[in-house]
């Protein structure tokens, strides 16, 4: 119950505010070396004028699970 192994990925731009501009944020508890994440992170395209959103991306190595990714970058399943 109290043992929670997870990895937090947070990519942001500093803009003078405490939170900055969030480009990518996710908490990963399984498949931290995922090809899904490598593919998405390897080709980030971000539009700073867009509002951040949460997108669920199916994990290539475990299709029954998803990564919930928050940010303003384009996350296309076609890139995977």
Buried (B, 14 or more C-beta within 10 A) or exposed (E): EEEEEEEEBEBEEEEEEEEEBBBBBBBBEEBEEBEBBEBBBEEBEBEEEEEEEEBEBEBBEEEEBEBEBBBBBBBEEEEB
